[in-house]
């Protein structure tokens, strides 16, 4: 009987090790520097995009008023279907010329596997940028400053130790 429990204990131990290994994440400080522009504060959504180009997960939302989520059009389509709870990863919108710094978590298993981070931006009654910034989820790309194409001037990530 004790041999049975030894095997059972060993199997459970291996299961938890495998579970822990598959769920390893790294935290990154994410600084978003905005361009100077006129108008309302921008809503910026940071998403994890899979190798096929589809949304996999919302990592952070800069803008807490749900009324304006539909201005971030592509992400809003995904969010409407996914119905993920995002209240824990939501902060204030960011105005022209300002910067925002937040911590995002990325699964280690996704790094170097064709995933990317997408930063979408929208400003009320102005242009929408579906891919204002896209950063390949590689160690090299995540260590560099990445310039934006719309309201975002640049994004810089740094790994939190």
Order of alpha helices (4+ residues) and beta strands (2+ residues): alpha-beta-beta-beta-alpha-beta-beta-beta-beta-alpha-beta-beta
